[in-house]
């Protein structure tokens, strides 16, 4: 199935959760903020959020520095 991840079309398995995608991309769920179809999710919701064909996912990672 095809989703849009940070502006790029991305193939993923049918029924994948947001947590599945994060793990597949080696993204630590504790270090990001995620929005799926214009809804900001809490980290504890990542595993429950089942993606659908055409879902739009935005993942933001905050980086400190000076």
LUMMARKOL-645453 format. One record per residue: x, y, z of N, C-alpha, C, O in turn; residue in three letters; residue number from 0. Coordinates in nm, 2 decimals, m for minus. Example, Ala and Ser with C-alpha at 12.3 -4.5 7.8 and 13.67 -1.06 7.14 Angstrom:
BEGIN
NODE   n_east   n_north     n_up   ca_east   ca_north    ca_up   c_east   c_north     c_up   o_east   o_north     o_up   residuo   num
NODE     1.32     m0.57     0.78      1.23      m0.45     0.78     1.32     m0.33     0.78     1.42     m0.33     0.85       ALA     0
NODE     1.28     m0.22     0.71      1.37      m0.11     0.71     1.29      0.00     0.79     1.34      0.11     0.80       SER     1
***
This chain:
BEGIN
NODE   n_east   n_north     n_up   ca_east   ca_north    ca_up   c_east   c_north     c_up   o_east   o_north     o_up   residuo   num
NODE     0.09     m0.12     0.00      0.00       0.00     0.00     0.09      0.12     0.00     0.20      0.12     0.05       UNK     0
NODE     0.04      0.23    m0.05      0.12       0.35    m0.07     0.07      0.46     0.03    m0.05      0.49     0.04       UNK     1
NODE     0.16      0.52     0.11      0.13       0.63     0.20     0.23      0.74     0.16     0.32      0.73     0.08       UNK     2
NODE     0.20      0.86     0.21      0.29       0.98     0.19     0.36      1.00     0.32     0.30      1.05     0.42       UNK     3
NODE     0.49      0.99     0.33      0.57       1.00     0.45     0.67      1.12     0.43     0.76      1.12     0.34       UNK     4
NODE     0.64      1.23     0.50      0.73       1.35     0.49     0.74      1.40     0.35     0.85      1.43     0.30       UNK     5
NODE     0.63      1.39     0.28      0.62       1.45     0.14     0.67      1.35     0.03     0.66      1.39    m0.08       UNK     6
NODE     0.70      1.23     0.07      0.75       1.13    m0.03     0.65      1.01    m0.03     0.62      0.96     0.08       UNK     7
NODE     0.62      0.96    m0.15      0.54       0.84    m0.16     0.63      0.72    m0.10     0.74      0.71    m0.14       UNK     8
NODE     0.57      0.64    m0.01      0.64       0.54     0.05     0.55      0.41     0.05     0.43      0.42     0.09       UNK     9
NODE     0.61      0.30     0.01      0.54       0.17     0.01     0.55      0.11     0.15     0.65      0.11     0.21       UNK    10
NODE     0.44      0.05     0.20      0.44      m0.02     0.33     0.34     m0.13     0.32     0.25     m0.13     0.23       UNK    11
NODE     0.35     m0.22     0.41      0.26      m0.34     0.41     0.12     m0.30     0.46     0.10     m0.21     0.53       UNK    12
NODE     0.02     m0.37     0.40     m0.12      m0.35     0.44    m0.14     m0.37     0.59    m0.09     m0.46     0.65       UNK    13
NODE    m0.21     m0.27     0.65     m0.24      m0.28     0.80    m0.12     m0.24     0.89    m0.13     m0.26     1.01       UNK    14
NODE    m0.02     m0.18     0.83      0.09      m0.13     0.91     0.05     m0.02     1.00    m0.03      0.06     0.97       UNK    15
NODE     0.11     m0.02     1.12      0.08       0.09     1.21     0.19      0.19     1.20     0.30      0.17     1.13       UNK    16
NODE     0.17      0.31     1.26      0.27       0.41     1.25     0.40      0.36     1.32     0.51      0.38     1.27       UNK    17
NODE     0.39      0.29     1.43      0.50       0.23     1.50     0.58      0.13     1.41     0.70      0.13     1.41       UNK    18
NODE     0.51      0.05     1.33      0.57      m0.04     1.23     0.66      0.04     1.14     0.78      0.01     1.11       UNK    19
NODE     0.61      0.15     1.08      0.68       0.24     0.99     0.81      0.30     1.05     0.91      0.30     1.00       UNK    20
NODE     0.79      0.35     1.18      0.90       0.41     1.25     1.01      0.31     1.27     1.13      0.34     1.25       UNK    21
NODE     0.97      0.19     1.31      1.07       0.08     1.33     1.14      0.04     1.20     1.26      0.02     1.20       UNK    22
NODE     1.07      0.04     1.10      1.12       0.00     0.96     1.22      0.10     0.92     1.32      0.07     0.85       UNK    23
NODE     1.20      0.23     0.95      1.29       0.34     0.91     1.39      0.37     1.02     1.47      0.47     1.00       UNK    24
NODE     1.40      0.29     1.12      1.50       0.31     1.23     1.49      0.44     1.30     1.58      0.51     1.33       UNK    25
NODE     1.36      0.48     1.32      1.33       0.61     1.39     1.29      0.58     1.53     1.19      0.51     1.55       UNK    26
NODE     1.36      0.64     1.63      1.32       0.61     1.77     1.19      0.69     1.80     1.19      0.81     1.79       UNK    27
NODE     1.08      0.62     1.83      0.96       0.69     1.86     0.96      0.79     1.98     0.87      0.87     1.99       UNK    28
NODE     1.06      0.77     2.06      1.07       0.86     2.18     1.13      1.00     2.14     1.12      1.09     2.22       UNK    29
NODE     1.18      1.01     2.02      1.25       1.14     1.98     1.17      1.22     1.88     1.23      1.31     1.82       UNK    30
NODE     1.05      1.18     1.85      0.98       1.25     1.74     0.84      1.29     1.78     0.78      1.25     1.89       UNK    31
NODE     0.78      1.38     1.70      0.64       1.41     1.70     0.58      1.37     1.57     0.64      1.39     1.47       UNK    32
NODE     0.46      1.31     1.57      0.41       1.25     1.45     0.26      1.30     1.43     0.19      1.32     1.52       UNK    33
NODE     0.23      1.33     1.30      0.10       1.37     1.26     0.05      1.27     1.15     0.13      1.25     1.05       UNK    34
NODE    m0.06      1.22     1.16     m0.12       1.13     1.06    m0.25      1.18     1.02    m0.34      1.20     1.10       UNK    35
NODE    m0.27      1.21     0.89     m0.39       1.27     0.83    m0.44      1.39     0.91    m0.55      1.40     0.95       UNK    36
NODE    m0.34      1.48     0.94     m0.37       1.61     1.01    m0.41      1.59     1.16    m0.47      1.69     1.21       UNK    37
NODE    m0.38      1.48     1.22     m0.40       1.46     1.36    m0.27      1.43     1.43    m0.20      1.33     1.39       UNK    38
NODE    m0.23      1.51     1.53     m0.11       1.49     1.61    m0.14      1.37     1.71    m0.23      1.38     1.78       UNK    39
NODE    m0.05      1.28     1.71     m0.06       1.16     1.79     0.03      1.16     1.91     0.14      1.22     1.90       UNK    40
NODE    m0.01      1.11     2.02      0.07       1.09     2.14     0.16      0.96     2.11     0.11      0.87     2.04       UNK    41
NODE     0.28      0.96     2.17      0.36       0.84     2.15     0.30      0.71     2.18     0.32      0.61     2.11       UNK    42
NODE     0.21      0.70     2.28      0.14       0.58     2.32     0.04      0.54     2.21    m0.01      0.42     2.22       UNK    43
NODE     0.00      0.62     2.12     m0.09       0.59     2.01    m0.03      0.54     1.89    m0.10      0.49     1.80       UNK    44
NODE     0.10      0.55     1.88      0.17       0.51     1.75     0.14      0.36     1.71     0.13      0.33     1.59       UNK    45
NODE     0.14      0.27     1.81      0.12       0.13     1.78    m0.03      0.10     1.74    m0.06      0.00     1.68       UNK    46
NODE    m0.12      0.19     1.78     m0.26       0.17     1.76    m0.31      0.23     1.63    m0.42      0.20     1.58       UNK    47
NODE    m0.23      0.32     1.57     m0.26       0.40     1.46    m0.24      0.32     1.33    m0.12      0.31     1.28       UNK    48
NODE    m0.34      0.25     1.28     m0.33       0.17     1.16    m0.34      0.27     1.03    m0.43      0.34     1.02       UNK    49
NODE    m0.24      0.26     0.95     m0.23       0.34     0.83    m0.32      0.28     0.72    m0.34      0.16     0.71       UNK    50
NODE    m0.37      0.37     0.64     m0.45       0.33     0.53    m0.39      0.38     0.39    m0.30      0.46     0.39       UNK    51
NODE    m0.43      0.32     0.29     m0.39       0.36     0.15    m0.41      0.52     0.14    m0.52      0.57     0.17       UNK    52
NODE    m0.30      0.59     0.11     m0.31       0.73     0.09    m0.29      0.81     0.22    m0.30      0.94     0.22       UNK    53
NODE    m0.27      0.75     0.34     m0.24       0.82     0.46    m0.13      0.92     0.44    m0.03      0.89     0.38       UNK    54
NODE    m0.14      1.03     0.50     m0.03       1.13     0.50     0.03      1.14     0.64    m0.04      1.17     0.74       UNK    55
NODE     0.16      1.11     0.64      0.23       1.10     0.77     0.34      1.21     0.77     0.42      1.21     0.68       UNK    56
NODE     0.35      1.29     0.88      0.46       1.38     0.89     0.53      1.35     1.02     0.46      1.33     1.13       UNK    57
NODE     0.66      1.33     1.02      0.74       1.30     1.13     0.84      1.41     1.15     0.92      1.44     1.06       UNK    58
NODE     0.84      1.47     1.27      0.93       1.58     1.30     1.02      1.54     1.42     0.98      1.48     1.52       UNK    59
NODE     1.15      1.57     1.40      1.25       1.54     1.50     1.31      1.67     1.54     1.36      1.75     1.46       UNK    60
NODE     1.32      1.69     1.67      1.38       1.81     1.72     1.52      1.79     1.75     1.56      1.69     1.81       UNK    61
NODE     1.60      1.89     1.71      1.75       1.88     1.72     1.80      2.00     1.79     1.77      2.11     1.75       UNK    62
NODE     1.87      1.97     1.90      1.93       2.09     1.98     2.06      2.12     1.92     2.13      2.04     1.85       UNK    63
NODE     2.11      2.24     1.95      2.24       2.28     1.91     2.26      2.43     1.93     2.17      2.50     1.98       UNK    64
NODE     2.37      2.48     1.89      2.39       2.62     1.92     2.47      2.68     1.81     2.50      2.80     1.82       UNK    65
***
